[in-house]
Amino acid sequence: MDRHDLLAVGEVAERSGVSVPTVRFYEEKGLVTSVRTAGNQRRFERHVLRRIAVVRAGQRFGLTLAEIAEALAALPEDRPPTKRDWARMSRRWHDALSARIEAMTRVRDGLSSCIGCGCLSLRTCPVYNEDDELSAEGPGPRRWPPATRGD
């Protein structure tokens, strides 16, 4: 590894469009890795910029950091991900995103008969909670949004 090709945390933040604390947070969560200099300063290989771009894209798609981390674990840490790596990783997201799109489409298409308050009292409501049977599962909405892994 060429030490001249390494970026300081501030450079990574500036070039990736995230804050320094965000870069550190991503590192803490295992989404990116750094090496330490003799003076114990963080340095990042340039390809970390691509990994951060993947994290940001996943967040824009509505994925959790846990889902993103799971997908990133399949990518190489010692080089930038290739188009083939990205295709393999994105296949893992396809089903989760498709399920979310279907759920949002159902909600969108049912809005005309829903007052949107969450009371679930309308007889025609697609998520009607007759006899409050979902209360045993805990507080808050139980059917929408659908629970995701890690919740």
N, C-alpha and C positions, 0 to 999 in steps of 0.2 A: 504494500500500500504506500503510495507516494504521499508523504506528509504535506506537500504543497498543494495537493488536490483535496484537502480536507477543508470544511467550512466551519467557522465558529457559529455558535448558537444564534447570534444576532444576524449573521448572514443568512442562515437557514430561514429564520423568521421573516426577514425582509424579502427574500426571493420567493418564499412560499405563500406570503400574504397572511400569515398567522402571527400571533404575538410570541415573544420569547417564552412567557409562562405556558402557552399552548404547546410549544415544542417540547418543553420540559414535561408537561403533562402527558403528551403522547409517548415520550420516552418512558415515563413511569408506568404507563399502561402496556408497555411492550410493543407499541405500534412502530416505533423507530428505535434505532440503537446508535450509540456514539462510542467513541474511543476517548481515552484520556491522554492528555499530554503529560510530559514530565512535571509540569506545573499544576497538574490535576484539572486542567480546563477541558471542557467538552469540545470534541471535534466530530463532525459528521461527514461521512462520505457523500459525494454529490448526489448519488442516486436516492438519498433520503428525500430529496425534493419530489421525486416521483411517488414515493410511498405516501408522503403527506398529501399529494394530489389525489391519490386513491382514497385516503381517509376522508378528505373533504368531499369528494364525489359521493362516497358511500353515505355520508351524513346528509347530503342534499337529497339523496334517494330515500331518506327516512330510515336508514339502517342504524342500529345501535352500535356503540363502540365495541361491544362484545361480538356482534356479528361481523364487524369489520376486522377485528383482531383475529377471529377464526379464519377468515378468508386470507388475511395477510400472512398467516402462519404457513400457508401453502406456497408463498412466494420466497424466492431466494433472498437472503439477507446480505449476500456478498456482491451483488450486482443489481443493476436496474431491472425491473420486471420487463419482459419482452411482450410483444403482442400476443404470443401464444400463452405466456403466463397469465396475462390479463384475461384472455378468453376463458381459460380454465377456471380462474378465480371467479369471474363474473357469472359463470354457469351456476355456481353455488348460490348466488343471489337471485337467480331467475325465479325460482319457485316462491321464495319469500315475497319478492316484489309483486309477482302475479297475484298472490293471495291478497295482498294489501290493495292492489288496484281493484280487484273484484269486490272487496268489502267496501271500498270508497264509492265504487259505482253503485252498489246497492243502496248505500246511504243517500247518495246524490239523487238517484232515481226515486227514492221514497220520501224525499223532503216535502213534496206537495201535500202529503197526508200526515205529516208530522209537525208538531208545533215546536220541536227542537229543544224543549226544556229539560229533557231527561227524566220526566216524571213517569214515563212508560205506562200512562193510564189510558191511552187510546186503544179501543178494541181492534183497530186495524193496524196497529203498530207492529212492524215485523220483528221487533225485539221485545214485545210485550212480556212482562214478567208476572204472569198470573199467579195469584196467591203469594207473591213475594218469595217464590221458591229459590231465587238466587241469593237471598240474604245470607244463607248458610255459607256462601263462598267468601263473604267479607264485604266491606264497604266499597262504594264507588261503582262505576259501570262495570258489568261483568261480561257483556256481549259486545260492546263497542267502546273503545277500539279493542280489537282482539288482543289477548295477552300474547306477549312475545317471550321467547326464551330469555331468562335472566331477570324477568320481572318479579 
